[in-house]
Amino acid sequence: MSPRTAIKKAIKLVFLVLALPLFGLLLLIRAFTGSDNSFASFSQLLSLIPGKIGVYFRAAFYSLACPATSDEIFIGFLTILSHRDASIARGVYIGPQCNIGMCSIGENTLIGSGVHILSGANQHSFNDPTLPIQEQGGTYRKTRIGRDCWLGNASVILSDIDDHSIVAAGSIVTRPVGEALIVAGNPGKTVRPRFSEPPSERTVPQGTENDQ
């Protein structure tokens, strides 16, 4: 292990210890209230911590509080996770001023500034004319973002995105996006494939698997 790696691990351990009391308080509130509604308040508080300190603190806390979330993630200033049911894999970068709902985000995905990932496209029902929209409820689902994706600044994601795909800045994704596609516009439409052939369909020439 290199000295740099050892120092980084030590720093992460320090912030993990610092995050434990906050996580304990979250669990205590949940035990008394029976819900995770307070999680968003903790996320709002953590979003206000600037610089590297905030990055390390958020990574430590979310690795404790959120299912299957790595501590090797970058979550920027003023970014809020609105639901605890968010899974963020290793190597994910989330820029500043994002709002992340119920979702799973695959390894090494890049998310630009001001991106909104919603908990599905049906969070608000509006079919009953006798009730205000805010009283009609809705349906929440976990939005899936694949690995090695790039979501451009200010994009809005309401549906799943498969591995290796790119969403252009300002786009609104309302339908599922297939593997290795570039999507742009409102509503988001496929511009072209990212590669000449999807990575899942690539073949490795015989005799090269063990050449490394």
N, C-alpha and C positions, 0 to 999 in steps of 0.2 A: 504494500500500500504506500503510495507516495505521500509526502508530507502535506501536500495540498488537499488530498482526499481525506487524510486523517483530521485535518483542521476543520474541513467542511462537515464531517461526521460529528465532530465534537460540538460545533455550533448548532447543528440540527438537534443534537441531544439536549443542549441547554434550552432551546426554545420548546422542545417537547415537554420538558419539566415545567417550564413557565406556563405552557398551555393546559397542563393537567388540572389546576384549580378551576379554570374557566370551564373546562369540559365537565368537571365534577359538579359545578353549579348548574350547568345545563341539564345534567342527569337528575339532579335534585329537583329542579323546577318541573321536569317532565314527570317525576314520580308523584308530585303533588297535584299537577294539573291533568295528567293523563294524556298530554299531547305534546307535539314538537313545535307548537306555534311560536315559542320563544326563540327558536333557532335563528329566525330572520333578524331578531334584535341583536343577537350575538354577532351575526355576520355584518350587520351595519356598523357595529362598534369596531370590529376588526378592520373593516374597509378603510377606516380613517387613519390608520397607522401608516406613515409614509416610509419610503425608502426600503433598503434591504431588511431592516428590522420588521417592517410590515410583511414583506414577502415570506420571511422565515416563520413569523408568528402565524400567519394565515395557513401556510403549508402544514405546520405542526398541528394546529387546531382541527383543520378539516380532515387530516389523516386519522384523527381520533374520532371525530363526530360523524363523518360521512362513510357509508359502506364502500369497501373496496377502493378507497382513495389513497394514493401514494403520497409520501411526504416529499417526493422529488417533483414538485410542480411549482409553477410561477403563477401567482394570482395578483393582479395589479391593484393599484390604489383606486379606491371607491368602487371596486367590484363587489357585488352582493350575490350571495347564494340564497334564494328565497325559500328553498326546501332542503331539508336534510337528506332526502333521497336523491343525492347527486353523487355519482361515482366518477372520479377523475383519475385517469391512469398516469403512469410514469412519463415524464417528459412533456407534459401538456403545458402550454403557455397561454394564459388568459390575460389580455391587456386591461388597461384601466377602464373604469366606468361601464362595466358590463353588468348584465342582470341574468343570472343563471337559474333556471327552474329545475324541475325534476328531469334528470338526464343522466346518460352515461357517455363519457368522452374517452375515446381510445388513445393509445400511446402516441406521443410525439405530434399531437394536433396543435395547430396554431390558431388562436382566436384573437382577432384584432380589437381595437378600442370600440366601446359603445355597442357591442354585439348583444342582442337579446335572444336567449334560448328559452322558448316557452315550454310549458308542460303540456304539449299537444295543441291542437287547433280548436278545441271545443271547451275552453275554460269558462266561457260565458254562454248560457242559453238565452235566447231572445224571442221565442215563439209565442209566449203568452202576453197578449196586449194588455191584460189587466194588472200585470205586475211590472215594477221597474226591473231593468236588466240585472241590477245588482242583487235582486232578491230571487232570481230564477235559478241560481246555482249553475253547475256545469260539470264537465268531466275532465279529470286530470290523467295524463299518461306520461310515461317516462320516454323522453325523446332520446334517440340513439344517434350519437356522432361517432363515426368510425375512427380508425387510426390514420395518422399521416394526412389529416385534412387541413385545409386552411380556410377559415371564415373571415372574409374581409371586413374592414371597419363598418360599423353601423348596419350590418346585416341582421335580419330578423329570421329566426329559425322556428318553424312550427311543425316540421316533420323530420323524419329520419334521413341521415346522410351516410352513405356507405363509405368504406375505406378509400383513401387516396383522392377524395374529391375536393374541389375548390369552389367556394361561393364568392362571387365578386362583391366588392364594397357596395353597400346600400341595397343589396338584393333582399327579396322576401321569399323564403322557401316555404311553399304551402303544400307541396307534394313530395313523396320520397324521392331521394336522389340516388341513383345507382353508383356502382363502383367506378372510380377514376374518371369522373366527369367534371367539366367546368360549367358552372351555372351562373347566370346573370339575369337581372331585371326584376320587375314586379308585375305579375308573379314570376318567380325564378324559372327560367327555361334553359335547357342544355344548349350551350354554345358550340362545344366540341369535346371530344374525348381528351383527357389529359395526356395519355400515352397512345402509341400506335396500337397497342393491345393491352387489355387489362392485366395487371400483375398476377391475378389468380389464374390466368390462362397461359402465362408464359411457361415454356418448357425449358428444362436445363439439358443441354447436350450430353449424351451419354459419355461417361468417363471423366466428367468435370466435377462431379459432386465432391470428391475427396482430394481435389488438386491443391487445396489451400494448405 
